[in-house]
Amino acid sequence: MDFLFDEYIILFRFGIGILLFLFVIYFLPKYIAYTLSTYRKDTKKSAFKVLNDVGAQGEYRIYKCLRKYEKQGARFLFNTYLPKGENGETTEIDVIMICYQGIFVFESKNYSGWIFGNEKYKTWTQTLPQGKGRKAKKEKFLNPIMQNKLHIECLQEVLGDDLENVPIFSVVVFSNRCELKKLELSSNEAVVIKREKLPLLVKKYCKVKPFLTYEKIEELYKTLYPLTQFSDEVKKKHIEDIQKHL
């Protein structure tokens, strides 16, 4: 019996050792990269909170895809709350990237399942298969192209003359886990893609001649940054307002 007990202890210690090894090799570098990221510094969201928040994961992954542009002078803003009309409501931009070529406004949809949508309809549909013999679960969500159009209109209102002739790119980013099953897009108001295609898209846009100067990028960033630092009460009210429109 003592011999078997000793074997169990050895196996237990071996298992713990493997887990620690995997943590150091795989998870620790990711954790360090996150804690040093602009996303962590600006949003103040812990790694644990992001792991348990699908929306935050989508925002961070957009940033991860594009953070190399920081070395080229780009600035990122996350969860920017802009006033919408005169009724006290706000609209939230998930991710903004200001770079020499203009301003990218990203609407993040970190969804799984099948996505169906028409650019002219108020809501789109997420369909989640439930297995053989079970009816698929369907969820409605606001048309992300319309959402981003409103975001840009509010952004223009806040920045005013500072945005004169500045190129603005509207990009809706879905998770790699979903399938864009049927999207009916009739205009060029926004690009709708899965996240895996985001780096190539932005690279294409950033090949054009620079439009903004370093000083202008910093000016726009400093104007918008305070709009990312709102209380939890404001954020809660924003979510409640969204639910009213579904």
C-alpha positions as CSV (number, residue, x, y, z in Angstrom):
1,M,0.0,0.0,0.0
2,D,2.8,2.4,0.9
3,F,4.4,1.6,-2.5
4,L,1.1,2.6,-4.3
5,F,0.8,5.7,-2.2
6,D,4.3,6.8,-3.2
7,E,3.4,6.2,-6.9
8,Y,0.3,8.4,-6.6
9,I,2.4,11.1,-5.0
10,I,5.0,10.9,-7.8
11,L,2.2,11.0,-10.5
12,F,0.6,14.0,-8.7
13,R,3.8,15.9,-8.6
14,F,4.5,15.0,-12.2
15,G,1.1,16.4,-13.2
16,I,1.6,19.6,-11.3
17,G,5.0,20.0,-13.0
18,I,3.5,19.5,-16.5
19,L,0.8,22.1,-15.7
20,L,3.4,24.6,-14.4
21,F,5.5,24.0,-17.5
22,L,2.6,24.6,-19.8
23,F,1.7,27.8,-17.9
24,V,5.2,29.1,-18.2
25,I,5.6,28.2,-21.9
26,Y,2.1,29.1,-23.2
27,F,0.1,31.2,-20.8
28,L,2.7,33.4,-19.1
29,P,4.0,35.1,-22.3
30,K,0.4,35.8,-23.3
31,Y,-0.3,37.2,-19.8
32,I,2.7,39.5,-19.9
33,A,1.9,40.7,-23.4
34,Y,-1.6,41.6,-22.2
35,T,-0.5,43.4,-19.1
36,L,1.9,45.5,-21.1
37,S,-0.6,46.3,-23.9
38,T,-2.2,49.6,-24.6
39,Y,-5.6,47.9,-24.2
40,R,-4.9,46.9,-20.6
41,K,-3.4,50.3,-19.7
42,D,-6.4,52.2,-21.2
43,T,-9.3,50.0,-20.3
44,K,-7.9,48.9,-16.9
45,K,-9.5,45.5,-17.5
46,S,-7.7,42.6,-15.8
47,A,-6.7,39.5,-17.8
48,F,-9.3,37.5,-15.8
49,K,-12.1,40.0,-16.7
50,V,-11.2,39.8,-20.4
51,L,-11.2,36.0,-20.3
52,N,-14.7,36.1,-19.0
53,D,-16.0,38.8,-21.3
54,V,-16.6,37.8,-24.9
55,G,-17.0,41.4,-26.0
56,A,-13.7,42.5,-24.4
57,Q,-12.0,39.5,-26.0
58,G,-13.1,40.7,-29.4
59,E,-11.8,44.2,-28.8
60,Y,-8.5,43.0,-27.6
61,R,-8.0,40.6,-30.5
62,I,-8.7,43.5,-33.0
63,Y,-6.0,45.4,-31.2
64,K,-3.6,42.4,-31.3
65,C,-4.1,42.1,-35.0
66,L,-3.1,45.7,-35.5
67,R,-0.8,46.8,-32.7
68,K,2.2,46.8,-34.9
69,Y,0.9,50.1,-36.3
70,E,1.7,51.7,-32.9
71,K,5.3,51.5,-33.9
72,Q,4.3,53.5,-37.0
73,G,2.7,56.3,-35.0
74,A,-0.9,55.0,-34.8
75,R,-3.0,55.6,-31.7
76,F,-5.8,53.3,-30.4
77,L,-8.9,54.2,-28.4
78,F,-11.2,51.6,-26.8
79,N,-14.8,51.9,-25.6
80,T,-15.3,55.5,-26.7
81,Y,-18.6,56.9,-25.4
82,L,-20.0,59.7,-27.6
83,P,-23.1,61.8,-26.9
84,K,-26.1,60.8,-29.1
85,G,-28.7,63.6,-29.5
86,E,-29.9,65.6,-26.6
87,N,-31.7,62.9,-24.5
88,G,-28.6,61.9,-22.6
89,E,-28.0,58.6,-24.5
90,T,-24.6,57.6,-25.7
91,T,-23.2,55.5,-28.5
92,E,-20.0,53.4,-28.0
93,I,-17.2,52.8,-30.5
94,D,-15.5,49.5,-29.7
95,V,-12.1,50.3,-31.2
96,I,-10.7,53.4,-33.0
97,M,-7.3,53.5,-34.7
98,I,-6.0,56.9,-35.7
99,C,-3.1,56.7,-38.2
100,Y,-1.4,58.6,-40.9
101,Q,-4.0,57.4,-43.5
102,G,-7.0,58.4,-41.5
103,I,-9.4,57.0,-38.8
104,F,-10.5,53.4,-38.6
105,V,-13.8,52.9,-36.7
106,F,-14.2,49.2,-35.7
107,E,-17.4,47.6,-34.6
108,S,-16.5,44.3,-33.0
109,K,-19.0,41.3,-33.1
110,N,-17.2,38.5,-31.4
111,Y,-20.0,36.0,-32.2
112,S,-20.1,32.3,-33.1
113,G,-22.7,30.5,-35.2
114,W,-24.2,31.6,-38.5
115,I,-24.7,35.3,-39.3
116,F,-27.5,36.5,-41.5
117,G,-28.1,40.2,-42.3
118,N,-29.3,42.8,-44.8
119,E,-27.7,46.2,-44.8
120,K,-31.1,47.9,-44.9
121,Y,-32.7,46.0,-42.0
122,K,-32.6,47.3,-38.4
123,T,-31.6,43.9,-36.9
124,W,-29.5,40.9,-38.0
125,T,-29.7,37.3,-36.8
126,Q,-27.2,35.0,-35.1
127,T,-28.2,31.4,-35.5
128,L,-26.7,28.8,-33.1
129,P,-27.1,25.1,-34.2
130,Q,-28.2,23.0,-31.2
131,G,-27.4,19.5,-32.5
132,K,-29.3,16.9,-34.4
133,G,-33.0,16.9,-33.9
134,R,-33.0,20.2,-32.0
135,K,-34.2,23.5,-33.3
136,A,-31.5,26.1,-33.8
137,K,-31.4,29.0,-31.4
138,K,-31.8,32.5,-33.0
139,E,-30.7,35.8,-31.5
140,K,-31.4,39.3,-32.9
141,F,-28.7,42.0,-32.7
142,L,-28.6,45.6,-34.1
143,N,-27.4,46.0,-37.7
144,P,-23.6,46.7,-37.1
145,I,-23.3,48.7,-40.3
146,M,-26.1,51.1,-39.1
147,Q,-24.4,51.1,-35.7
148,N,-21.0,52.2,-37.1
149,K,-22.7,54.8,-39.4
150,L,-24.2,56.3,-36.2
151,H,-20.8,56.1,-34.5
152,I,-19.1,58.0,-37.3
153,E,-21.8,60.7,-37.4
154,C,-21.4,61.2,-33.6
155,L,-17.6,61.2,-34.0
156,Q,-17.9,63.9,-36.7
157,E,-20.2,65.9,-34.3
158,V,-17.7,65.8,-31.5
159,L,-14.6,66.6,-33.6
160,G,-16.2,69.1,-35.9
161,D,-13.8,71.0,-38.1
162,D,-10.9,68.8,-36.9
163,L,-12.3,66.0,-39.1
164,E,-12.6,68.1,-42.3
165,N,-11.7,65.9,-45.2
166,V,-10.1,63.2,-42.9
167,P,-10.7,59.7,-44.4
168,I,-12.8,57.5,-42.1
169,F,-13.0,53.8,-42.6
170,S,-16.0,51.8,-41.2
171,V,-15.1,48.2,-40.5
172,V,-17.4,45.6,-38.9
173,V,-15.3,42.7,-37.5
174,F,-16.8,39.3,-36.7
175,S,-15.1,36.4,-34.9
176,N,-13.3,33.7,-36.8
177,R,-15.6,31.3,-35.0
178,C,-18.7,32.4,-36.9
179,E,-19.8,31.8,-40.5
180,L,-21.1,34.8,-42.5
181,K,-23.8,32.7,-44.0
182,K,-25.8,35.3,-45.9
183,L,-25.1,39.0,-45.9
184,E,-26.9,41.3,-48.3
185,L,-24.7,44.4,-48.7
186,S,-25.7,47.0,-51.3
187,S,-23.3,49.9,-50.6
188,N,-19.7,50.6,-49.7
189,E,-20.6,52.3,-46.4
190,A,-18.7,49.6,-44.4
191,V,-16.6,46.6,-44.8
192,V,-17.9,43.4,-43.1
193,I,-15.2,40.8,-42.5
194,K,-14.0,38.0,-40.2
195,R,-11.1,39.0,-37.9
196,E,-8.6,36.7,-39.8
197,K,-8.9,39.0,-42.8
198,L,-8.4,42.3,-40.8
199,P,-4.6,42.6,-41.1
200,L,-4.6,42.4,-44.9
201,L,-7.5,44.8,-45.2
202,V,-5.8,47.5,-43.0
203,K,-2.5,46.9,-44.8
204,K,-4.2,47.6,-48.1
205,Y,-5.7,50.9,-46.8
206,C,-2.4,51.9,-45.2
207,K,-0.5,51.7,-48.6
208,V,-2.1,55.0,-49.7
209,K,-0.4,58.3,-49.3
210,P,-0.4,59.6,-45.6
211,F,-3.1,62.2,-44.9
212,L,-2.6,63.1,-41.2
213,T,0.5,64.4,-39.6
214,Y,1.9,63.1,-36.3
215,E,0.8,66.3,-34.6
216,K,-2.8,65.9,-35.9
217,I,-2.9,62.2,-34.8
218,E,-1.9,63.3,-31.3
219,E,-4.4,66.2,-31.3
220,L,-7.3,63.9,-32.3
221,Y,-6.2,61.3,-29.8
222,K,-6.1,63.8,-26.9
223,T,-9.5,65.1,-27.8
224,L,-11.1,61.6,-27.7
225,Y,-9.2,59.9,-24.9
226,P,-11.3,61.5,-22.1
227,L,-14.4,60.0,-23.7
228,T,-13.0,56.5,-23.0
229,Q,-12.8,57.1,-19.2
230,F,-16.4,56.9,-18.1
231,S,-17.9,55.4,-14.9
232,D,-19.5,52.0,-14.7
233,E,-22.9,53.8,-14.2
234,V,-22.6,55.5,-17.6
235,K,-21.6,52.2,-19.2
236,K,-24.6,50.4,-17.5
237,K,-27.0,53.0,-18.8
238,H,-25.6,52.7,-22.3
239,I,-26.3,48.9,-22.3
240,E,-29.9,49.6,-21.0
241,D,-30.4,52.1,-23.8
242,I,-29.3,49.5,-26.4
243,Q,-31.8,47.0,-25.1
244,K,-34.6,49.5,-25.6
245,H,-33.9,49.6,-29.4
246,L,-33.8,45.8,-30.0
